[in-house]
Amino acid sequence: MIHELNNSDGWAVIMHNVACIVFYNSHQMLLIISFPTFQIPPLSSFRLLHLRRKNTLQMARSALDEMTNSGAFDRTPSTFRNFISKDPTSRFPAESGRYHLYISYACPWASRCLSYLKIKGLEKVISFTSVKPIWERTNENDEHMGWVFPASNDEEPGAEPDPLHGARSIRELYEIASTNYSGKYTVPVRFKTDFQVLWDKKLQTIVSNESAEIIRMFNTEFNKLAENASLDLYPTSLQGQIDEVNEWVYSGINNGVYKCGFARRQEPYEEATQKLYQALDECEDILGKQRYICGNSVTEADIRLFVTLIRFDEVYAVHFKCNKKLLREYPNVFNYTKDIFQIPGISSSVNMEHIKKHYYGSHPSINPFGIIPVVCMTETNKERACIHAAVPVTGMHKKQFSVIDL
């Protein structure tokens, strides 16, 4: 006689007085463990069981581990939340040469920070460095996988060694900033997969790792030093509308694609997919009536939306199973993406080679062999970064940009 007992962690099958507990652990590995029936432990006791054997793929300690009990992705919040101010008496005053931005071209959240740095004309004020695109071990004494720097300028095109501390990984920067730091880079505490670190060279600490707040600092607090100080991407008259759009775009699209890709069960995946395409349909409708998502001028909301759209067909449609409809099947959203790409400074914030290497190469539970789709070698990185850019912009989004158009 067979008895089946199950919960959210797996199944216990009892046959001939021997129990076989079958379930997936946190690394998505199938485990089959046998016990005499009188020794059956509760399934809940196996939640932290770790299967270790030679040549076993280990899951990165990253957003892949940020899950609810239902199998849905649940992004954890940022830890460092200080703010740079134009007030010279503040702890973090806006000063030229004092701050350094660490980014990954692969990360959409970091890319919006880099976009702001460039379109506001702050490259002479705030320096920046990009890490390598594929996660690697950050410490030989544990299993944490995270963002690392190349050993030389030639190792990975687009990435550079840490110019300030000679750190091997972003994890080391957190350790420098606070010896008591207990944020998402640690093990077993989860690592922050969206990566941007604004560093204070003077105080030797992290100012912020929250992209939504970093872009607000870049928008207003450095205007006395910015080359494009007149550009205001968060104008007072549109702040309420921008905040409202940001909320549903983040939930449905920015974070929505991650909810689709990192879901471990069918139900949360389908729920996330439904919300994603409802939000994209809303964008298509809005952009059929106006040039930008909040009206007739480019705003913060456009930059935040763009960084996800530019990755959609190349990565999210395949890697995250967001293939119900491709971006190019949305005429208005498709042309809008090309339109934003042409804003001076935006294209240089997009490195599609890094983007594809990271997603396809850093998520072994989704792509176990880390195979990265090939890129046509006759295309430049810029053309590949926005395959849309090679196609003329039409309709409402036809106009080409110059700085004064912003």
N, C-alpha and C positions, 0 to 999 in steps of 0.2 A: 504494500500500500504506500502511496506517495502523498506527502503533505507538503504544500507550498506556503511558506510564510514570506511576506514581502513588506518592505518599507521603501523610503526614498533612496536608500543606499544599495539595495540589491535583493537577492532572494535566497531563502534557505530551503533546500530540497532534502527531505528525509526519506531514505529508502534503505530497507534491510538494516535498520538500526544504526545507520551511518548518515551523518548530516554533511551535506556539501553546501557551503556558503559561497554564492557566486555574486559578485558585484564589481562595479567599477570604482577604483579609488580616485583620489584627487588628481592623479596623473592620467586618468582615463585609460588605465590598464585593466584588463580583465583578470580577476583573481578567483581562483577556485580552491577552497580550503576545506578539508574534511575533518570531522570530529565524531567521536561516539556520541550518540544522542544525549546521553546523560551529561555530556560536557559542553553542550552547545552554549557559547557565549552570546550575549545580546549583540545584535548587529551594530548598534550604536557604538560599541566599543572598538569597531574597526575603522572609524572615520579617519583616524590619523595613521592608519597602517600604510607603510611605504614599501613598495616592491623594489628591491635592489638586486640587479644582476648585471653581468657583463653585457655591453652593447645595448642596453636599454635606453631609449630616448627619455630624457628627463624634461618635464615641463618647466618652462621658465617661470620664476617667481615674478609675476607681472600681472597685467590686467586679466590674463587668462585664469587667474586664481580669484578674481573678484566676483564671486558668485553667491547668489542666494540659495536657499535650500531647494527652491523650485527649479534650479538650473538656469536662472536668468542672470545676465551680466549686470553688475551693480558697481559703478565706478566710485572709488573712494575719493574724498576731498583732498585738496592740496594742504600742505603743512605750513609753509612759510608765507605769511600774508602781510608783510610790511609794505609801506607805500612811499615812493619818492615824491618829494614836494618841491615846488618852486620857491617855497619859503626857505631862505638861506639859513635860518636858525633851526630847522628841523633835523632830526637824527639822520635822515637820508635826503640831503638837499640835491637838487639838480645841478650837477657839475660836469663839465666836459672832461672826459678821460677817466672818470672815477669808476664807471660801471662797465661790466662785461656781460654779454649775453651768450649763454651756452645753449645751442639748439641742435636738433636733428632735422635735416631736410625731410626726413621720412615722416615726421610727426606733424599732423595737421594743426595741432594746438601751438606747437613751436613755430610753425610756418606763418601763422598769423602774426606772431610777435615780430618775426623777421620782415614780414611785409610792411608792418607799421614802421619799423626802423628805416626801411628804404623809402617808402613813399612820403614820410615826414622829413626826410633829409637829415637823418641823425647818424649816418655812418661815420662821420668825423668826430662825433661826440661819444658814441657808445660802440665799442668794438664787439666782435662776435666770433665764435668758433663753433664749427659743427663736428659732431662725433661721427663714428662709423655707423653705417645703417643697420648692420645685423648684430643682434644681441650676442654677447659672449660672457664667459665666466668672469665675474668681477673680483673673486677671491678664491684662491685654490683650496681654502679650508671649508668652503660650503658650496651649495649648489646654486646660489643666486646667479641669474642671468640678467644682464642689463646693458646699458649704453657704455661703450668704451671709446677711448681715443686711439688713433693710429700711432704707431711708434715713430713714424716719419711723415713728411709731407707727400711722399711718393707712394705710400702704402695704399691709400684709398682716395681717388680723385674727389675733391669736394670736402674732404675731412682733414682736420689738422690736429697735431698734438696740442695738449693743453698748454697755452703760452704763459699761464700765471703760476702754476704749481707743479707742472710736470706730472699731473695726476694720470693714472691709467684709466680710471673710470669716473663716471659721475657719482657713483657711490662714495668715492674718496672725497669729493667736494662736500658732500653732506657730512662726512666725518670731520672734515676740517672746520666746517661751519659750527658744528656742535658735537662734542664728544658724547653727549647724552641723547643725540638725535634718535628717535624711535619711529621715524616715518616709514613710507612705503618701500624704501630701497632695502630694508633689512630683512633678515631671514629669522623666523618665519613670517614676519610682518610683510605685507604685500608691497611690491614696488610700483611706483607711479609710472605708468607706461606713457602717458602724455608728458612729453619732456621739454621743458624750457626752464632755465635757471638764470635769474638775473643776479649777478654777483657784485658785491661792493668790495673793490680793491683796497679801500682805506681801512674798513672795519673787518676785512677778511671774513665775510659772512654772506649768506644768501639773503637778499632783500625779499625776493618773491619767487615762487614757482607756480603761480596761478596766472595763466595766460590772459584770462579775462581782465585781470587787474593790471597786468603789465602793459597791455595795449592802451588802457586808459591813461596810464602814466605817460606813455610815449605821445599820446594825442595832445596833452595839454601842459604837462609839467616841464617840458624841455623847450617850450616855444621860443624862449629868448636865445636858444642855441640852434634851433632847427632851421634848415634851409628852406623848408616849406611850411613855415609857421602858420600861414593863413588857412591851411587845410584843417578843417574841423570835422572829424568823422563821427562825432557825438554831439551835434549841436543841440542847444537847449530846447529849441522848438520841436525837435524830433525824438527827444530822449524817451518819452513814454512809448512811442511807437516802436522805436528800436528795441527797447527792453522787452516789449511784448513779442516782437518777431524773434528775438534771440531765444526766448523761452521755448517756443514751439519748434524752432529750427534745431536748437540743441537737442531737445528731447526726441524729436522724430527723425532728424537727419544726422547731425554731427555725432551724437552719441548713439543714434538709432542704428547706424551701420554696424557699430561694435556690438550692440545688443543682438543683431542678427548673426554676426560672425562668431561671437563667443558663446552663444547659447548652447547648452548641453542637452537640451530636451526640445522636442518638437513644438510643444505648446508655446513656450516663451519665444521661440524662433518665429513662429507664425504670427504671434501677437506683435512682435517688433517689426516684422515685414509689413504687416498691415498699416502700422503707424508710419513707417518710413514712406510708403507710397502715397498715403494720404497727404503727408507733408509735401512730397514732391509734386503731387497734383495741385496743391494749394499754390506752390511757387509758380507752376506753369500758368495757372489762372491769373495770378497777380502780375507776372511779367508779360502777359499778353496785353496788359492795360497801361503799364508804365515801365520805364527803362530800368529802374532799380527796385530792390525789394521794399524800400520804404519811401519811394517817390521818384523825383527827378534828379536827385543828387546822390552820389555814392556815399555810403555811411559804413560805420562799424559792422552793421548787420550784413552787408555785402561781403566784406572780407571774411567774416566768420562762416558764411555760407560757402563761399568760393573754395576754401581749402578742402572741403569735403567733396564738392562737385568735381574738382580737377582730378581727384583720385578715383572717382566712381567707376567708370568703365574699365580702367586699367587694373584696378585692384578689387574694389568692393563687389563688383558684379560677379567676379569669379571666386575670389578668396573668401569673401564673407557671404556668399550665396544670395547676393542682392540682384538677382537676374530676372526678376519678373518683368522688368522693363529697363532698358539701357538709357543712359543720359541722352544720347543722340536721338532717342525716340521722343524726347520732349523738345519740340522746336524752339520754344521761347527760352527754356532753361539752357539749352545747348548754345544758343547764340549769346545769351547773357554771360555764360562762362567764358566764351571767347572775348566778349567785351571787357570783362574784368581783367582777363589775362593781359590785355593790351595797355592797361594803366602802367605808366613808367614805374619800374621797380618791382612789379608783381612777378613778371616772368622769371626774374633772377632769384626769386624765393622758391621756385619750383624746380626740383631735381628729380625727374621721374626715375632715373636709375637708382637713386637712394631709396625712393619710395617703394619700388618693386622689390629691391633686395631686402628691405626690412620686413615687409609684410609676408612675402613668400618664404623668407629665410629665417624668421624668428619665431614662428608659431608651429612647433612640431606636432601639436595635436590636430591642427588643421591641414598642414602640409608636411607630413612626416619626413619626406626625403629632401625638403628644402629646395625643390626645383623651381627656378625662377624663369618665367616666360621670356623668350628671346626678344630682343629689340632689333629692328632693321638697322644695320650698321651704316646705311647710306643717309639716314636721317640724323639731324643734329639733335642734341639733347633737348634744345629748346622746342624743336618741332614735335619731338616725341612727348615732351612734358605736357604739351597741350596739343594733341593731335587735331584738335578743333581749330587751332590757330592757323593751320595751313588752308583752312576753308574760309572763304570770304564771309564776313559778318553781314547778315541781311536783316531786313525789317527794322523794328524799333531799335535794335542794337547795332545799327550799321556804322555809326559815326566812329572815327578813329580818335584816339586821345592825344592830347598834349597836356603839359603840366597845368596850364591855365584852365583846362576843362574841369579840373578837379575842384 
